[in-house]
């Protein structure tokens, strides 16, 4: 699929040069357009969703190890370790089901009935306070380490290099 029209622009609803949206990993808001999200980590994934009719793709996890990411060092180390192969769904962090790296927080939360978890934003605020206290004690395993199922495919590089790589991969399809 050649998405480049020669002018460097993709025709369609968004009127953008490249149909890549960096998704916030927490608090995603979904525009009322045909947005693809989840598990897209490279240009081949982008091309696939565009062929299926999406006008753009949200990539969240793909950007977690970039220089512009707010992920702390413990989170980054976990993302670049075997932990990236062990994501799980949990309600423990925010009371809402979300995928993250399996860590001490999710292990603790696995033993709590979901009906006993306070609603959002109370649970999320409590989780952030626990993370801050743990970080002050030198422990990074109690954070909200959001990560999709493609976390093990993460490529640590600058944001600019990742965008360039994604565009190059997409252009070759």
N, C-alpha and C positions, 0 to 999 in steps of 0.2 A: 504494500500500500504506500503510495507516495502522497504524503500529506502536504508537501511543499508545492504550492501552486506556481512557483517560479518567482513570485514577488516576496516570498518569505512569510506570507501570511496565510493563516488557515481561515477559509470562509466559514461563516456561520454566526450563531447567536452571540458568542462572547467577543468577537472582534479583537482577538489577541493574536500575537505572532505565534506563540507556542501554547498548546492546550494543557499546560501543567499548572496545577494549583497546589501550593504547599499547604497542606491541611493542618490545622491545629490538632494535636493529638488528643487534647481534652477540650471539651466544649465546642465540638464541631457544629457549625450551623450549615444547613444544606439549602443552597439556593433552589429556586423552583425551575431548574433546568435539568437536562438529562445528564447529572454528575456521576462519574464512576469513581468508586473508592473501595479500598480494601485489598491488600496484598499486592499492590502495584509497586514494583521495586526497580524496574528498568524500562528501557525503550521498547522492548518486545511486549511487555505488559501494557504499556501505553498504546501501542499500535493495535493490540488485541481489543481493548475496550473501545477505541475509536472505530474499528471495523464493525463492532457490535452496535454502534449507534450513539455512543456517548459523545458529547461535544468537548469534554475535557476530563481530566482525571485528577483526583486529590491524592497526593502522596504525603503520608505523615511519617511513618516509620523510616522511610528512605532518607529523611532529612535529620534524623536524631543525632547522628554522629558528625554533622557538619559544624563548621566553626561558628555559625550563627545560631545554633541550637542552645537552648537554656538548660539542657541536661547537665547535671553536676558530674564531677569526675567519677564517683562511684557508679552512677547510672551508666555512663559511657563505658567504664570497664566491664560492667555486666553485659552491656549490649555487644561488646566485642569478644565475649567469652562464650563458653558452652551454654551459658544461661539463655542466650538468644534462641537456642533450640527448644526451650521449655517455656512457652507462653501459656497462659491460662486465662479463662474468664473468671472474674471475681466481682462481687458486689461489695466486698469488704472496704474498699478504698473510698467509694463515693456513694454507695447504696444503689448505684446504677450498674448494670452489667457492662463490663469493659474488659478488654484483653490487655494483659501486661505480662512482664517477666515474672516467673515464679520467684518469690523472695521471702524474706522472713515475715513481712506484712501479710502476704497472701497465704502463707502457711498458718499464721495466727488466725486469719479470717476464715480459713477453711473449717475451723472448729466452731464458728459462730453461726447460728441459724440466721438466714437472711431476714427473717421477720424481726430479729433483735438488733438489726443495724439501723441507726437513726436515718431519717430521710436526708436527701441532698438539700441544702448544702452543709447541713450539720455534720454528717459523716465525713465529708471531704475536708471541712475545716479541722475536724479532730485528727484526721489522717495527716494533714499538713503539719499540725502541731507535733504529732508523734514523730514525723520525719525530721523536723527541726531539732527536737530533743535528741533523737538518735544521732543525727549528724554532729551535734555539739559533743557527743560522746565518742565520735569517730566511727560510727556504724552507719553504712549507707543502705542497708537492706530493708529499711522500713519506708521507703519512698514509693510514690506512685510512679512506678517505672513502666509507663504505658509502652506497649510494643505490639505490633501486629504479627500475624503468623509468618510473615516474610522476614522477620528480624534477623535471622541467620544469614540473609543475603545483603545485609547492610554494608555499605561501602564508605568507610571513613575518608572524607576529603572536604575541601572547602565547598561552600554552597555554590559558588560560581563554577567550580570544576564539576560538581554533580549536575548542575543544570546543563553545562556544556556536554557532559557525557550522555545525559538523557536525550538531549536534542540530537546529538550525533547518532545514537542508537536508533532513535525514532526515524531519523532521516534515511537510514539504511534499510528500513522495512518497506 
